[in-house]
């Protein structure tokens, strides 16, 4: 199969992506905190829904910035630090006032991970690691981020193929295109199966069928 890669927009290394965040948690008192162990801890509770949405906005923002920064020559650890920085800075701008004498906890729920090629996921290196690899053209890179607000977590992930700066993104061919297309279709199928009454196994079985169809 063939698939056209999407070229990322240019962004200076020092720039952080911007987004309009709702001024939640400031001004008027926050609604009663949701119960962690009761029915009010689900998204039927407006306060819970708001916190999930704010966490998701920030996670998506960090992911957007990572996609733009993923270019040849960039170190994996620098991307990880960038993603964490976006989440920390944006979280600091919401829920700045105390609620019932306490600050609402928020921040990084899952360290930014940049996993290259055969590394499937969850690669978040330390500064002390002796080897700090750089991205190269042709690398398939998996990006993962996670943000939480008051214990409510949003995670996001995306896969990109690193390419040289070209006027038009090149056409991907063969297994690399197949696995990207399979992942995309599997995510679409999984999303449609997220319905009341369905089970986790139904979702995983559907994903397995897509993978089998693509031979990946």
Order of alpha helices (4+ residues) and beta strands (2+ residues): beta-alpha-alpha-beta-beta-beta-beta-alpha-alpha
